Amino acid sequence: MTTLQASILGLGVASPPALTRQETAATLAQVRCGDTPRQQAWVRRLYRHSGIQRRGSVLVDAEQGTAGFEAFFPVPQTPDERGPTTASRLQRYEREAPPLAEAACRRALANATIDPGEITHLVCVSCTGMMAPGLDAHLVERLGLSVDIGRLHLGFMGCHGALNGLRTASALAQMGARPRVLVCCVELCSLHFQYGWDAQRIVANGLFADGAGAVVVGGASENAWRLVDTASRLTSGSADAMTWRIGDHGFEMTLSSAVPKLIRGTLAAWVEQWLAGHGMTLGDIRHWVIHPGGPEILRAATSALALPEQAAQLSAEVLAEHGNMSSPTVLFILERLRAQGATGPCVTMGFGPGLSLEAALILCE
């Protein structure tokens, strides 16, 4: 099996300025999603058992609290109201995504001690908004990157988008004498809050949050984390298990209760076969960075791989402190792992629409 000649040189993350406690978020959601006291009580219970304590939204700030969220998503006056149009939500994305992405990129560049002028390629990842000129063009101007830089955008790939970004960066890192690839993931999930009584969409409302993460990838380098390989698997017969579609009032998610079962049934054999190609077993992996799609997703992954509970500790911590930010979330976990001075083999994995499974093997040195 081919070994990639790429290394992770720096990581950086960014959250919106103010984080909202999950109890507050539940109060806001219950009057927008539930019509009866029983429905509203169900919303509160779901939020309480989400594994989340607080999470970020660009619609919330330290001075006005949740007033921005309440203004953007007013309490419906009739059962047919569904909140702002998709156009309004994407206009807000265009305003809010670039500064959050810039903050994460600057921290990654500082962590890598690399000047923006050294970046040879830029890969942007996002599934919660779109615009042209794109996020890549905004970052070129904001960061002072070369106007001749190679640019690529990966869209609508969901929670495993960062892993697709790493795969792309590893390929680009084979090009040129001194490649420096900046990967930036930014998601503003809170802009796609859904009104009305729909269990799957209420689950998404209760889990997803806003955030940005960035990573600098270079060629093979000493004293750096080495990106050994990436892997991908599209689970057969699972097209409806998780979907993400554009509606008239935001992007709409379906999140089937079958997802944990699919993970339990497919994950272990796939990962074992992949690691075997590198002469490794599950027991050789010292660190596991599992995308925390929610408590059930974490439990399903650790159960499938027969991992001890502490293997998902960092994933659970990020979920509790930031919520599920979609694509940047695994970068938040990797950033913490790197700050702890972790060494040894690490597997990073995420799950997305399809159901699709993505993973990366990293040697922490």
Backbone hydrogen bonds in HBPLUS format (Angstrom, degrees):
<---DONOR---> <-ACCEPTOR-->    atom                        ^
c    i                          cat <-CA-CA->   ^        H-A-AA   ^      H-
h    n   atom  resd res      DA  || num        DHA   H-A  angle D-A-AA Bond
n    s   type  num  typ     dist DA aas  dist angle  dist       angle   num
A0004-LEU N   A0228-VAL O   2.87 MM 224  5.04 176.1  1.87 144.4 143.2     1
A0227-LEU N   A0006-ALA O   2.87 MM 221  5.38 151.9  1.95 130.2 138.9     2
A0007-SER N   A0218-GLY O   2.88 MM 211  5.31 154.4  1.95 136.6 139.9     3
A0218-GLY N   A0007-SER O   2.88 MM 211  5.31 160.0  1.92 151.9 158.3     4
A0008-ILE N   A0225-TRP O   2.64 MM 217  5.10 154.2  1.71 149.7 158.7     5
A0009-LEU N   A0216-VAL O   2.76 MM 207  5.38 160.3  1.80 156.6 161.6     6
A0216-VAL N   A0010-GLY O   2.88 MM 206  5.06 159.8  1.92 140.7 145.1     7
A0012-GLY N   A0214-ALA O   2.94 MM 202  5.21 152.2  2.01 150.4 148.9     8
A0214-ALA N   A0012-GLY O   2.75 MM 202  5.21 154.6  1.81 162.6 163.8     9
A0014-ALA N   A0212-ALA O   2.84 MM 198  5.17 150.4  1.92 153.8 150.5    10
A0212-ALA N   A0014-ALA O   2.94 MM 198  5.17 150.5  2.02 159.2 160.0    11
A0020-THR N   A0055-ARG O   2.73 MM  35  5.39 164.6  1.76 155.9 150.4    12
A0055-ARG N   A0020-THR O   2.96 MM  35  5.39 148.0  2.06 137.2 145.3    13
A0024-THR N   A0021-ARG O   3.04 MM   3  5.38 121.9  2.39 104.0 117.8    14
A0025-ALA N   A0021-ARG O   3.05 MM   4  6.44 157.8  2.10 151.0 157.8    15
A0022-GLN N   A0053-GLN O   2.83 MM  31  5.26 162.0  1.86 133.1 131.4    16
A0026-ALA N   A0022-GLN O   2.92 MM   4  6.12 149.8  2.01 145.0 152.7    17
A0027-THR N   A0023-GLU O   3.13 MM   4  6.42 151.2  2.22 141.8 148.6    18
A0028-LEU N   A0024-THR O   3.08 MM   4  6.42 156.3  2.14 151.0 157.0    19
A0029-ALA N   A0025-ALA O   2.94 MM   4  6.14 153.6  2.01 146.5 154.1    20
A0030-GLN N   A0026-ALA O   2.94 MM   4  6.01 159.7  1.98 153.4 157.2    21
A0032-ARG N   A0029-ALA O   2.96 MM   3  5.20 148.9  2.06 108.9 118.9    22
A0033-CYS N   A0029-ALA O   2.90 MM   4  5.93 128.7  2.17 156.7 171.5    23
A0034-GLY N   A0030-GLN O   3.03 MM   4  5.32 151.7  2.11 127.7 135.2    24
A0196-GLY N   A0032-ARG O   3.09 MM 164  6.45 162.4  2.12 144.9 142.9    25
A0040-GLN N   A0036-THR O   2.96 MM   4  6.23 164.6  1.98 159.1 163.7    26
A0041-ALA N   A0037-PRO O   2.92 MM   4  6.07 149.5  2.02 143.9 151.8    27
A0042-TRP N   A0038-ARG O   3.07 MM   4  6.34 149.4  2.17 143.1 151.2    28
A0043-VAL N   A0039-GLN O   3.03 MM   4  6.40 153.1  2.11 149.3 156.3    29
A0044-ARG N   A0040-GLN O   3.09 MM   4  6.37 159.9  2.13 146.1 150.8    30
A0045-ARG N   A0041-ALA O   3.01 MM   4  6.29 157.0  2.07 148.1 153.9    31
A0046-LEU N   A0042-TRP O   2.95 MM   4  6.16 163.3  1.98 152.6 157.1    32
A0047-TYR N   A0043-VAL O   3.04 MM   4  6.29 166.0  2.06 155.8 158.7    33
A0048-ARG N   A0044-ARG O   2.98 MM   4  6.12 152.4  2.06 144.1 152.3    34
A0049-HIS N   A0045-ARG O   3.06 MM   4  6.28 140.8  2.22 148.9 157.9    35
A0050-SER N   A0047-TYR O   3.33 MM   3  5.21 160.9  2.37 109.3 108.3    36
A0053-GLN N   A0320-ALA O   2.80 MM 267  4.95 162.1  1.83 123.9 129.6    37
A0054-ARG N   A0320-ALA O   3.13 MM 266  6.49 153.2  2.21 160.4 168.6    38
A0210-ASP N   A0056-GLY O   2.97 MM 154  5.33 158.8  2.02 134.6 138.9    39
A0060-VAL N   A0057-SER O   3.17 MM   3  5.55 165.9  2.19 114.7 116.7    40
A0061-ASP N   A0065-GLY O   3.29 MM   4  5.18 153.1  2.36 136.9 138.7    41
A0065-GLY N   A0061-ASP O   2.82 MM   4  5.18 127.0  2.10 140.8 150.0    42
A0067-ALA N   A0064-GLN O   3.17 MM   3  5.62 165.5  2.19 130.4 133.1    43
A0070-GLU N   A0066-THR O   2.99 MM   4  6.28 164.7  2.02 159.4 163.6    44
A0071-ALA N   A0067-ALA O   2.92 MM   4  6.09 143.4  2.06 143.7 153.4    45
A0072-PHE N   A0068-GLY O   3.02 MM   4  6.17 155.3  2.08 144.2 150.6    46
A0073-PHE N   A0069-PHE O   2.80 MM   4  5.89 155.1  1.86 152.1 159.6    47
A0081-GLU N   A0078-THR O   3.27 MM   3  5.77 166.4  2.29 116.6 120.5    48
A0089-ARG N   A0085-THR O   3.11 MM   4  6.45 157.6  2.16 150.1 156.3    49
A0086-THR N   A0248-ASP O   2.93 MM 162  5.51 142.8  2.07 136.3 131.7    50
A0090-LEU N   A0086-THR O   2.93 MM   4  6.15 157.2  1.98 153.6 159.4    51
A0091-GLN N   A0087-ALA O   2.97 MM   4  6.17 143.4  2.11 144.5 154.4    52
A0092-ARG N   A0088-SER O   3.17 MM   4  6.45 150.0  2.27 141.7 148.9    53
A0093-TYR N   A0089-ARG O   2.97 MM   4  6.29 147.9  2.07 140.3 150.0    54
A0094-GLU N   A0090-LEU O   2.98 MM   4  6.18 158.4  2.03 144.1 148.4    55
A0095-ARG N   A0091-GLN O   3.28 MM   4  6.55 139.7  2.46 135.3 145.1    56
A0095-ARG N   A0092-ARG O   3.15 MM   3  5.12 126.6  2.45  94.0 107.8    57
A0096-GLU N   A0092-ARG O   2.91 MM   4  6.10 156.0  1.97 153.5 160.1    58
A0097-ALA N   A0093-TYR O   2.86 MM   4  5.48 169.1  1.87 153.5 155.8    59
A0101-ALA N   A0097-ALA O   2.95 MM   4  6.06 165.2  1.98 163.8 168.6    60
A0102-GLU N   A0098-PRO O   2.84 MM   4  5.97 158.5  1.88 153.1 159.5    61
A0103-ALA N   A0099-PRO O   3.10 MM   4  6.27 155.1  2.16 141.4 146.6    62
A0104-ALA N   A0100-LEU O   3.30 MM   4  6.64 160.6  2.34 148.4 152.1    63
A0105-CYS N   A0101-ALA O   3.01 MM   4  6.25 162.7  2.04 154.6 159.6    64
A0106-ARG N   A0102-GLU O   2.90 MM   4  6.11 164.2  1.93 157.2 160.8    65
A0107-ARG N   A0103-ALA O   3.22 MM   4  6.43 153.9  2.29 143.4 149.9    66
A0108-ALA N   A0104-ALA O   3.01 MM   4  6.28 151.9  2.09 147.5 155.6    67
A0109-LEU N   A0105-CYS O   2.89 MM   4  6.13 163.5  1.91 157.8 161.8    68
A0110-ALA N   A0106-ARG O   2.97 MM   4  6.12 157.2  2.02 142.9 149.4    69
A0111-ASN N   A0107-ARG O   2.88 MM   4  5.99 154.4  1.94 142.5 149.9    70
A0112-ALA N   A0108-ALA O   2.96 MM   4  6.17 141.2  2.11 141.9 152.2    71
A0113-THR N   A0109-LEU O   2.92 MM   4  5.90 108.8  2.44 132.7 150.4    72
A0114-ILE N   A0109-LEU O   3.03 MM   5  5.28 167.9  2.05 149.0 152.8    73
A0113-THR N   A0110-ALA O   3.06 MM   3  4.77 147.9  2.16  94.6 104.6    74
A0118-GLU N   A0115-ASP O   2.87 MM   3  5.54 163.2  1.90 124.1 129.7    75
A0119-ILE N   A0116-PRO O   3.15 MM   3  5.62 161.0  2.19 114.4 119.9    76
A0120-THR N   A0180-ARG O   2.74 MM  60  5.22 151.4  1.82 138.2 148.2    77
A0150-GLY N   A0120-THR O   3.29 MM  30  6.52 168.2  2.30 147.4 143.9    78
A0121-HIS N   A0180-ARG O   3.30 MM  59  6.51 156.1  2.36 145.8 143.9    79
A0182-LEU N   A0121-HIS O   2.92 MM  61  6.28 166.8  1.94 156.9 156.0    80
A0122-LEU N   A0150-GLY O   2.78 MM  28  6.15 157.8  1.83 166.4 174.1    81
A0152-LEU N   A0122-LEU O   2.94 MM  30  6.35 139.1  2.11 157.6 168.3    82
A0123-VAL N   A0182-LEU O   2.83 MM  59  6.19 166.3  1.85 157.2 160.3    83
A0184-CYS N   A0123-VAL O   2.83 MM  61  6.28 160.1  1.86 163.2 169.8    84
A0124-CYS N   A0152-LEU O   2.86 MM  28  6.31 162.5  1.89 159.5 164.1    85
A0154-LEU N   A0124-CYS O   2.72 MM  30  6.12 165.1  1.75 164.1 168.6    86
A0125-VAL N   A0184-CYS O   2.78 MM  59  6.08 148.6  1.88 160.7 161.2    87
A0186-VAL N   A0125-VAL O   3.13 MM  61  6.57 157.3  2.18 172.7 175.1    88
A0126-SER N   A0154-LEU O   3.14 MM  28  6.62 155.9  2.20 158.7 164.5    89
A0156-PHE N   A0126-SER O   3.23 MM  30  6.44 143.6  2.37 120.5 125.7    90
A0137-ALA N   A0134-GLY O   3.05 MM   3  5.42 120.0  2.42 105.0 118.0    91
A0138-HIS N   A0134-GLY O   3.21 MM   4  6.63 156.7  2.27 149.5 156.1    92
A0139-LEU N   A0135-LEU O   2.94 MM   4  6.20 156.9  1.99 152.6 158.6    93
A0140-VAL N   A0136-ASP O   2.99 MM   4  6.25 151.7  2.08 149.3 157.0    94
A0141-GLU N   A0137-ALA O   3.34 MM   4  6.61 160.4  2.38 146.2 149.5    95
A0142-ARG N   A0138-HIS O   2.90 MM   4  6.11 167.7  1.92 153.0 157.1    96
A0143-LEU N   A0139-LEU O   2.86 MM   4  5.61 163.5  1.89 146.5 150.4    97
A0144-GLY N   A0140-VAL O   3.10 MM   4  5.67 125.6  2.41 128.9 140.4    98
A0145-LEU N   A0140-VAL O   2.98 MM   5  4.68 141.3  2.13 132.0 140.6    99
A0149-ILE N   A0146-SER O   3.17 MM   3  5.29 162.0  2.20 111.8 112.6   100
A0161-GLY N   A0158-GLY O   3.05 MM   3  5.56 157.5  2.10 125.0 126.1   101
A0163-LEU N   A0160-HIS O   3.00 MM   3  5.57 133.4  2.23 114.8 126.2   102
A0164-ASN N   A0160-HIS O   3.36 MM   4  6.81 149.1  2.46 146.9 155.6   103
A0165-GLY N   A0161-GLY O   2.91 MM   4  6.21 147.5  2.02 145.6 155.7   104
A0166-LEU N   A0162-ALA O   2.88 MM   4  6.21 146.2  1.99 141.6 150.3   105
A0167-ARG N   A0163-LEU O   2.99 MM   4  6.23 154.1  2.06 142.1 148.7   106
A0168-THR N   A0164-ASN O   3.04 MM   4  6.27 160.2  2.08 145.3 150.3   107
A0169-ALA N   A0165-GLY O   2.87 MM   4  6.06 159.7  1.91 147.3 153.5   108
A0170-SER N   A0166-LEU O   2.85 MM   4  6.01 152.3  1.93 147.1 154.0   109
A0171-ALA N   A0167-ARG O   3.24 MM   4  6.54 148.9  2.34 142.6 149.8   110
A0172-LEU N   A0168-THR O   3.02 MM   4  6.35 160.3  2.06 151.5 157.1   111
A0173-ALA N   A0169-ALA O   2.81 MM   4  5.97 138.7  1.98 144.0 155.7   112
A0174-GLN N   A0171-ALA O   3.16 MM   3  5.60 161.7  2.19 109.3 114.9   113
A0175-MET N   A0172-LEU O   2.98 MM   3  5.46 163.7  2.01 116.4 121.2   114
A0181-VAL N   A0217-VAL O   2.74 MM  36  5.01 176.6  1.74 162.2 161.4   115
A0217-VAL N   A0181-VAL O   2.77 MM  36  5.01 166.3  1.78 151.6 155.9   116
A0183-VAL N   A0215-VAL O   2.87 MM  32  5.25 174.8  1.87 162.5 164.3   117
A0215-VAL N   A0183-VAL O   2.92 MM  32  5.25 150.9  2.00 145.3 154.2   118
A0185-CYS N   A0213-GLY O   2.77 MM  28  5.24 176.2  1.77 170.4 171.7   119
A0213-GLY N   A0185-CYS O   2.82 MM  28  5.24 155.9  1.88 150.3 158.3   120
A0187-GLU N   A0211-GLY O   3.02 MM  24  5.76 168.3  2.04 172.2 176.0   121
A0211-GLY N   A0187-GLU O   3.08 MM  24  5.76 155.2  2.14 156.8 163.2   122
A0191-LEU N   A0188-LEU O   3.20 MM   3  5.93 159.4  2.24 117.9 123.2   123
A0192-HIS N   A0189-CYS O   2.96 MM   3  5.69 166.1  1.98 123.1 127.7   124
A0202-ILE N   A0198-ASP O   2.91 MM   4  6.09 152.2  1.99 158.7 167.8   125
A0203-VAL N   A0199-ALA O   2.97 MM   4  6.23 152.7  2.05 149.6 156.5   126
A0204-ALA N   A0200-GLN O   3.14 MM   4  6.47 155.7  2.20 142.1 148.0   127
A0205-ASN N   A0201-ARG O   2.86 MM   4  6.15 156.7  1.91 145.8 152.5   128
A0206-GLY N   A0202-ILE O   2.97 MM   4  6.20 147.0  2.08 144.1 152.5   129
A0206-GLY N   A0203-VAL O   3.11 MM   3  5.11 119.7  2.49  93.2 107.9   130
A0207-LEU N   A0204-ALA O   3.16 MM   3  5.23 147.9  2.27 102.5 111.7   131
A0208-PHE N   A0204-ALA O   3.12 MM   4  5.96 178.5  2.12 163.4 162.9   132
A0324-ASN N   A0207-LEU O   2.94 MM 117  5.65 167.9  1.96 154.6 153.0   133
A0209-ALA N   A0324-ASN O   2.83 MM 115  5.63 140.8  1.99 136.3 135.7   134
A0226-ARG N   A0363-LEU O   2.94 MM 137  5.08 159.0  1.98 148.3 146.4   135
A0363-LEU N   A0226-ARG O   2.85 MM 137  5.08 163.7  1.88 150.7 154.6   136
A0228-VAL N   A0361-LEU O   2.86 MM 133  5.46 144.8  1.98 153.5 164.0   137
A0361-LEU N   A0229-ASP O   2.80 MM 132  5.27 166.3  1.82 152.9 156.1   138
A0231-ALA N   A0359-ALA O   2.90 MM 128  5.19 155.0  1.96 142.0 143.4   139
A0359-ALA N   A0231-ALA O   2.98 MM 128  5.19 151.1  2.06 149.9 148.8   140
A0233-ARG N   A0357-LEU O   2.90 MM 124  5.08 152.6  1.98 150.0 152.0   141
A0357-LEU N   A0233-ARG O   2.77 MM 124  5.08 166.0  1.79 155.5 160.5   142
A0235-THR N   A0355-LEU O   2.92 MM 120  5.51 160.0  1.96 164.3 166.0   143
A0241-ALA N   A0238-SER O   2.97 MM   3  5.26 163.6  2.00 116.6 122.0   144
A0256-SER N   A0241-ALA O   2.84 MM  15  5.00 165.1  1.86 158.2 160.5   145
A0243-THR N   A0254-THR O   3.04 MM  11  5.14 155.8  2.10 135.5 141.9   146
A0254-THR N   A0243-THR O   3.15 MM  11  5.14 156.8  2.21 127.2 130.9   147
A0245-ARG N   A0252-GLU O   2.94 MM   7  5.24 168.0  1.96 148.9 149.3   148
A0252-GLU N   A0245-ARG O   2.63 MM   7  5.24 160.4  1.66 162.9 166.0   149
A0247-GLY N   A0250-GLY O   2.89 MM   3  5.40 149.1  1.98 138.9 148.6   150
A0259-VAL N   A0256-SER O   3.25 MM   3  5.88 173.2  2.26 116.7 118.6   151
A0262-LEU N   A0258-ALA O   2.94 MM   4  6.20 155.5  2.00 157.2 164.7   152
A0263-ILE N   A0259-VAL O   2.99 MM   4  6.28 157.4  2.04 157.0 163.2   153
A0264-ARG N   A0260-PRO O   2.94 MM   4  6.20 163.1  1.97 151.3 155.6   154
A0265-GLY N   A0261-LYS O   2.99 MM   4  6.15 145.5  2.11 143.0 152.6   155
A0266-THR N   A0262-LEU O   3.07 MM   4  6.14 131.3  2.32 144.0 154.5   156
A0267-LEU N   A0263-ILE O   2.99 MM   4  5.33 163.8  2.01 146.7 150.3   157
A0271-VAL N   A0267-LEU O   2.97 MM   4  6.14 171.5  1.97 164.0 166.1   158
A0272-GLU N   A0268-ALA O   2.86 MM   4  5.95 167.8  1.87 158.7 162.7   159
A0273-GLN N   A0269-ALA O   3.05 MM   4  6.11 160.8  2.08 144.2 149.1   160
A0274-TRP N   A0270-TRP O   3.03 MM   4  6.23 160.6  2.07 148.4 154.0   161
A0275-LEU N   A0271-VAL O   2.89 MM   4  6.08 170.2  1.90 158.2 160.3   162
A0276-ALA N   A0272-GLU O   2.96 MM   4  6.04 150.7  2.04 143.1 151.6   163
A0277-GLY N   A0274-TRP O   3.15 MM   3  5.43 134.3  2.37 101.8 113.2   164
A0278-HIS N   A0275-LEU O   2.81 MM   3  5.25 154.6  1.87 112.4 121.2   165
A0280-MET N   A0275-LEU O   3.01 MM   5  5.06 161.8  2.04 131.5 131.6   166
A0279-GLY N   A0276-ALA O   2.92 MM   3  4.80 162.8  1.95 108.9 110.5   167
A0284-ASP N   A0281-THR O   3.01 MM   3  5.37 153.0  2.09 108.9 117.2   168
A0285-ILE N   A0282-LEU O   3.23 MM   3  5.68 158.4  2.28 111.8 117.9   169
A0286-ARG N   A0345-PRO O   2.99 MM  59  5.50 137.0  2.18 131.2 142.2   170
A0287-HIS N   A0345-PRO O   3.14 MM  58  6.50 152.0  2.22 150.8 156.6   171
A0347-VAL N   A0287-HIS O   3.04 MM  60  6.48 156.6  2.10 156.2 157.6   172
A0289-VAL N   A0347-VAL O   2.85 MM  58  6.13 172.0  1.86 153.6 155.8   173
A0349-MET N   A0289-VAL O   2.81 MM  60  6.29 158.2  1.86 165.1 166.6   174
A0291-HIS N   A0349-MET O   2.88 MM  58  6.11 152.5  1.96 151.8 161.0   175
A0293-GLY N   A0291-HIS O   3.00 MM   2  5.83 127.7  2.29 109.0  93.8   176
A0297-ILE N   A0294-GLY O   3.08 MM   3  5.29 121.7  2.44 103.9 118.3   177
A0298-LEU N   A0294-GLY O   3.12 MM   4  6.43 162.3  2.15 160.4 165.1   178
A0299-ARG N   A0295-PRO O   2.96 MM   4  6.18 163.4  1.99 150.8 155.6   179
A0300-ALA N   A0296-GLU O   2.89 MM   4  5.99 155.6  1.95 142.9 149.9   180
A0301-ALA N   A0297-ILE O   2.99 MM   4  6.19 161.5  2.03 150.7 155.0   181
A0302-THR N   A0298-LEU O   3.01 MM   4  6.18 173.8  2.01 157.1 158.8   182
A0303-SER N   A0299-ARG O   2.92 MM   4  5.88 153.5  1.99 143.0 151.1   183
A0304-ALA N   A0300-ALA O   2.89 MM   4  5.97 160.3  1.93 145.4 151.1   184
A0305-LEU N   A0301-ALA O   3.11 MM   4  6.26 153.9  2.18 146.4 152.5   185
A0307-LEU N   A0302-THR O   2.87 MM   5  4.96 163.6  1.89 148.2 151.8   186
A0306-ALA N   A0303-SER O   3.12 MM   3  4.91 155.6  2.19  98.8 106.3   187
A0311-ALA N   A0308-PRO O   2.99 MM   3  5.63 159.0  2.04 119.1 125.8   188
A0312-ALA N   A0309-GLU O   3.20 MM   3  6.02 159.1  2.24 121.6 125.5   189
A0313-GLN N   A0310-GLN O   3.13 MM   3  4.85 165.0  2.15 105.7 106.5   190
A0316-ALA N   A0312-ALA O   2.91 MM   4  6.12 159.3  1.95 155.3 160.8   191
A0317-GLU N   A0313-GLN O   2.90 MM   4  6.18 150.3  1.99 148.6 157.6   192
A0318-VAL N   A0314-LEU O   2.99 MM   4  6.23 163.1  2.01 153.0 156.0   193
A0319-LEU N   A0315-SER O   3.02 MM   4  6.23 160.7  2.06 147.9 153.7   194
A0320-ALA N   A0316-ALA O   2.93 MM   4  6.10 158.6  1.98 145.1 150.9   195
A0321-GLU N   A0317-GLU O   2.95 MM   4  6.13 153.3  2.02 149.0 156.1   196
A0322-HIS N   A0318-VAL O   2.81 MM   4  5.64 143.5  1.94 150.4 157.6   197
A0323-GLY N   A0319-LEU O   2.84 MM   4  4.39 143.0  1.97 118.9 127.5   198
A0329-THR N   A0326-SER O   3.04 MM   3  5.83 158.4  2.09 132.8 138.9   199
A0331-LEU N   A0328-PRO O   2.89 MM   3  5.33 128.7  2.16 110.8 125.4   200
A0332-PHE N   A0328-PRO O   3.17 MM   4  6.58 142.3  2.32 150.1 161.2   201
A0332-PHE N   A0329-THR O   3.08 MM   3  5.18 126.2  2.38  98.5 112.1   202
A0333-ILE N   A0329-THR O   3.23 MM   4  6.66 151.4  2.32 146.7 154.0   203
A0334-LEU N   A0330-VAL O   2.88 MM   4  6.13 163.5  1.91 148.3 153.0   204
A0335-GLU N   A0331-LEU O   2.86 MM   4  5.89 153.1  1.94 140.7 148.2   205
A0336-ARG N   A0332-PHE O   3.22 MM   4  6.47 151.6  2.30 139.3 145.6   206
A0337-LEU N   A0333-ILE O   2.97 MM   4  6.25 160.6  2.01 151.8 157.7   207
A0338-ARG N   A0334-LEU O   2.85 MM   4  6.05 159.8  1.89 153.0 157.8   208
A0339-ALA N   A0335-GLU O   3.03 MM   4  6.17 153.0  2.11 140.4 147.9   209
A0340-GLN N   A0336-ARG O   3.09 MM   4  6.34 134.1  2.30 141.9 153.3   210
A0340-GLN N   A0337-LEU O   3.20 MM   3  5.21 133.9  2.43  94.3 106.5   211
A0342-ALA N   A0337-LEU O   3.36 MM   5  5.85 163.2  2.39 154.2 155.3   212
A0341-GLY N   A0338-ARG O   2.97 MM   3  5.21 159.9  2.02 108.6 114.7   213
A0344-GLY N   A0364-CYS O   2.87 MM  20  5.00 150.8  1.96 146.3 137.9   214
A0364-CYS N   A0344-GLY O   2.98 MM  20  5.00 164.7  2.00 132.6 132.1   215
A0346-CYS N   A0362-ILE O   2.73 MM  16  5.07 147.3  1.84 158.8 166.8   216
A0362-ILE N   A0346-CYS O   2.82 MM  16  5.07 174.1  1.82 159.0 161.0   217
A0348-THR N   A0360-ALA O   2.91 MM  12  5.16 165.1  1.93 152.3 157.2   218
A0360-ALA N   A0348-THR O   2.79 MM  12  5.16 142.5  1.93 146.7 155.5   219
A0350-GLY N   A0358-GLU O   2.95 MM   8  5.35 153.7  2.02 142.7 148.1   220
A0358-GLU N   A0350-GLY O   3.03 MM   8  5.35 159.3  2.07 158.8 157.9   221
A0352-GLY N   A0356-SER O   2.95 MM   4  5.14 159.8  1.99 143.3 148.7   222
A0356-SER N   A0352-GLY O   2.92 MM   4  5.14 165.4  1.94 130.5 135.4   223
